[in-house]
Amino acid sequence: MGQDMAIIDFVNGLLWGHVLIYVLTGLGIYFTVRFGFLQFRNFGEMVRLTMSTDEADKAGISPFQALAISLASRIGTGNLAGVAVAIGVGGPGAIFWMWIVAALGMATAMAEATLAQLYKTKGPEGNYRGGPAFYIARGLNMPWMGAVFSVCLIFAFGLIINAVQSNSIAQAMEMSIGVPPIASGLIIAALTGLVIFGGIRSISCVAEILVPFMAGIYLIVAVWVMVTNLGALPGVFSSIFLSAFGLQEVAGGAAGGMMVALINGVKRGLFSNEAGMGSAPNIAAAATPVPHHPVSQGFVQAFGVFVDTILVCTATAVMIIVSGADKMVDANGKMLEGITMTQKAAEHFLGGFGSHFIAIAVLLFAFTTIIACYGYAESGMVFLKQAGKRRMAVLRIGVMGIVVWGAMQSVTVVFNAADAAIAILAVMNLVALALLSPVVIRLVNDYRAQRAAGKTPEFHISEHPELARGVEVEIWK
């Protein structure tokens, strides 16, 4: 175990400390500038397109269903336990860097979802399928790299990240009502099986009901906390901004500083909003875009990053900082960490019910993340041409098994393994996004030109022969 942890720590240190922070930030800035700051200029378009639908195309799910599944993946333990981990290790300033990652990530999410739409195909059951493996293979003509990405996708999202989710559920349920971790693992595994054996359409039906419900209730509670503690908010945001640049630590003589806040904010921000990671594009490709243009689904997924980090993560951070949970210790004198910190924050405002409320939120957030991440793994299986009934059954049983395993592991082991898996996927995806950036920019400019001319944007590949390689003509004719 010690040697395995050393390898994981080395990978994390190399990729997170020396590669991803710079590449992710640089590419986010590049797309933000080249897209003309769409995060701000086209925010209304993002909201409007999210609610569009096209009943005529039965091969895809609706844009809202695609957003719901991507939010099911994004809004998970990263928004509850992950925010607490970021604050606990990087201080309140980590939240500022989560915001920066989200703002830049909206442009990156736009790019990867647009490419996923352009290079999508129809899977063995007639449903749209696509994602980074497909645009790597088709757009870059590198099928071998697409295969490597698919294997990593199945491992990271089908297995490791789902262990993180079940781990947080088990912790929350044990603290809230004393349920043993093994029991939580078995129950969640059984519920997961009921959904994932129904495939992508079953997942979309569950997600479009649970995600708006769970996120809405959580945000209502967070708004109530802020309204009833208005006097504390200036101090909260002052602490976030000062700590982000190490000023608070310098003034108080505390350990840490800007780089600690930045690194932990970026890591937890990417883990939470997933922009650039190569996960959400797998479900973005499954949607029928409305209007019929790859960029429309890009706008929808950019909005998903906003909801995840700017709304939900900020809500958690405010509750933790106002309550002082980030400075509390347990019975053994150790600083609180992970989901326990978030539960103590909720208890401060909601009394004894607070712990139960967070346990329920974790249960819903993490459960929907598990089924969404399984949906991503399905895309990897389709790319590898391993989507037969028997092989899919093996994957589904494997997902259920990892849920039970994750419930019984320590939070540090699980989060570190997830960080390493995410980093490897993100590196491959970011390389592909950089190389295919001219394609995305051309598509965004085409969409905007049609809007400026008063048209409803439509994309027909016959009008763009320079983009035709790897694109299925029947889908975009």
Secondary structure, 3 states (H helix, E strand, C coil): CHHHHHHHHHHHHHHHHHHHHHHHHHHHHHHHHHCCCHHHHCHHHHHHHHCCCCCCCCCCECHHHHHHHHHHHHCCHHHHHHHHHHHHHHCCHHHHHHHHHHHHHHHHHHHHHHHHHHCCEECCCCCEECCHHHHHHHHCCCHHHHHHHHHHHHHHHHHHHHHHHHHHHHHHHHHHHCCCHHHHHHHHHHHHHHHHCCHHHHHHHHHHHHHHHHHHHHHHHHHHHHHCCHHHHHHHHHHHHHHHCCHHHHHHCCCCCHHHHHHHHHHHHHHHHCCCCCCCHHHHCCECCCCCCHHHHHHHHHHHHHHHHHHHHHHHHHHHHHHCHHHCECCCCCECCHHHHHHHHHHHHHCCHHHHHHHHHHHHHHHHHHHHHHHHHHHHHHHCCCCCHHHHHHHHHHHHHHHHHHHCCCHHHHHHHHHHHHHHHHHHHHHHHHHCHHHHHHHHHHHHHHHHCCCCCCCCHHHCHHHCCCCCHHHHC
